[in-house]
Amino acid sequence: MDKKILHVDYSLCIGCETCQSVCDFLHNGKPNIRIYYTISGLPVPINCRHCERAPCLEICPVGAISKDEDGAVIIDPNKCIGCLMCLAVCPFGVPSFDAKIKVVTKCDMCADRRREGMNPACGEMCPAEAIFFGMPEEVEDRIRARIAEKIARERTSYVHVKDVSRI
């Protein structure tokens, strides 16, 4: 059975920071998605990618990190010892250490909301629909539709040319 995934289309992000604000509100002033800006000023939402083979999960010495039934990588604050190994191995630099409670935190794809049948709040609230939570085939369909829209808008054609000299 396929699991839903959280997809961020960076080309649609308008930098309104709604995702960050709603996450901040739902997580007591500690947002687990943040908007960063490139040197040229483009907004880039950064959140946990919930890796298939999550390095943070594999390195945790106390088993505080696991995957839930939806495939979300979750940190159990009652087991976390704050060793920061997960921070060191995350290729995206996502987990953060909460010095107040002395544990590592990160996006859990709104585990509480998902248990109640709702989607992650960042995707629900994004006015640009840059964040989408759905089945992999739904995400693929959205990506294909965006590519088709771009081709139509730019009146661009793409041609795949095979190197016939090697046949």
Secondary structure by P-SEA (a helix, b strand, c coil): cbbbbbbbccccccccaaaaaaaaaaacccccbbbbbcccbbbbbbcccccccccccccccccccccccccccccccccccccccccccccccccccccccccccccccaaaaaaacccccccccccccccccccaaaaaaaaaaaaaaaaaaacbbbbbbcccccc
